[in-house]
Amino acid sequence: MLKNSVIYKKIAQININVERLKSKRHVSEKEFERNIDIRESVLLNLQQAIQGCIDIGTHIIADFGWGTPGSTAEIFYILEEHKIIPLSMVETMIKMCGFRNLIVHQYAEIDYKIVYSIYQHEVEDFEDFLNEIQIHFAP
């Protein structure tokens, strides 16, 4: 049985992460590149928001018995297959997972111009994902 309370706790945390990211939008790109505290705050909140989306997907898939995803990317394909999210959202979520891996595992030096662009222009992708989840799992 799906435990909506788990989903709603994750949604609440992602919303906090998104608000923290939005609160930094007034910062110029130059200030962002110069200020390690702002950069680390943005990276942490992006990482946590992405991980929250992964956790929500994993929780839904496990509770409905839709199999075991072989990768984080597969989580979002499974959600799309079961009409939880639209196909147009799958690629966005997969890119987010790749970015999360870059942050967590530090596979390469992080390009702060890309990070700046993401939190300035793409934070709404989290809200779009959460809206799709809430459509299917409203209280």
C-alpha positions in Angstrom: 0.0 0.0 0.0 1.4 3.4 -1.0 2.3 5.5 2.0 1.4 9.0 0.9 2.9 10.5 4.0 6.3 9.5 2.8 5.7 11.1 -0.6 4.3 14.3 1.1 7.4 14.6 3.3 9.6 14.3 0.3 7.5 16.9 -1.6 7.7 19.3 1.4 11.5 19.0 1.5 11.8 19.5 -2.3 9.6 22.6 -2.0 12.0 23.9 0.7 15.0 23.2 -1.6 13.2 25.0 -4.5 12.4 28.1 -2.3 16.0 28.2 -1.1 17.2 28.1 -4.8 14.8 30.8 -5.8 16.0 33.0 -2.9 19.4 33.1 -4.5 18.2 34.2 -8.0 19.0 37.8 -7.2 22.7 36.9 -7.1 24.7 37.9 -10.2 26.7 35.3 -12.0 29.9 37.0 -11.0 28.9 37.0 -7.3 27.8 33.3 -7.6 31.3 32.4 -9.0 33.0 34.4 -6.3 31.0 33.3 -3.2 31.6 29.8 -2.1 28.8 29.9 0.5 26.2 30.7 -2.2 27.7 28.1 -4.6 27.6 25.4 -1.9 24.1 26.3 -0.8 22.9 26.1 -4.4 24.7 22.8 -5.1 23.4 21.2 -1.8 19.8 22.3 -2.5 20.0 21.1 -6.2 21.4 17.7 -5.0 18.8 17.3 -2.3 15.9 18.2 -4.6 17.0 15.8 -7.3 17.5 13.1 -4.7 14.0 13.7 -3.4 12.6 13.2 -6.9 14.5 10.0 -7.2 13.3 8.9 -3.8 9.7 9.6 -4.7 9.9 7.6 -7.9 11.6 4.7 -6.1 9.0 4.7 -3.4 6.1 4.7 -5.9 7.6 1.9 -8.0 8.4 -0.3 -4.9 4.9 0.2 -3.4 3.1 -0.7 -6.6 5.4 -3.6 -7.3 6.5 -2.3 -10.7 9.9 -4.0 -10.6 13.3 -2.9 -9.6 14.9 -0.1 -11.7 18.3 -0.9 -12.9 19.3 2.8 -12.9 18.1 6.1 -11.7 17.1 6.9 -15.4 14.9 3.8 -15.4 12.9 5.1 -12.5 11.5 7.9 -14.7 10.9 5.6 -17.6 8.8 3.3 -15.3 6.9 6.3 -14.0 6.1 7.4 -17.5 5.1 3.8 -18.5 2.6 3.8 -15.7 1.3 7.3 -16.7 2.6 9.1 -13.6 4.7 11.6 -15.5 4.6 12.5 -19.2 7.3 11.4 -21.6 8.4 15.0 -22.1 9.5 15.0 -18.5 11.6 11.8 -18.6 14.6 13.4 -20.3 14.6 16.4 -18.0 14.6 14.1 -14.9 17.4 11.9 -16.4 19.5 15.0 -17.0 18.9 16.0 -13.4 20.1 12.6 -12.2 23.3 13.0 -14.3 23.9 16.4 -12.8 23.3 15.0 -9.3 25.9 12.3 -9.9 28.3 14.9 -11.1 27.8 16.9 -7.8 27.9 13.9 -5.5 30.8 11.9 -7.1 32.7 14.9 -8.5 33.4 13.1 -11.8 34.6 16.3 -13.3 35.1 19.9 -12.3 31.8 21.6 -11.9 31.1 24.3 -14.4 29.6 27.0 -12.3 28.2 28.8 -15.4 26.0 25.8 -16.0 25.0 25.6 -12.3 24.1 29.3 -12.4 21.9 28.7 -15.4 20.2 25.7 -13.9 19.1 27.4 -10.7 18.2 30.6 -12.5 16.1 29.1 -15.3 15.3 25.4 -14.6 14.2 25.2 -11.0 10.5 25.1 -12.2 11.2 21.6 -13.5 11.1 20.4 -9.9 7.7 22.0 -9.5 6.4 20.4 -12.7 7.5 17.0 -11.4 5.9 17.5 -8.1 2.6 18.7 -9.7 2.5 15.5 -11.7 3.0 13.4 -8.6 0.4 15.3 -6.7 -2.2 14.8 -9.5 -1.9 11.1 -8.9 -1.4 11.0 -5.2 -3.5 13.9 -3.8 -4.6 13.7 -0.2 
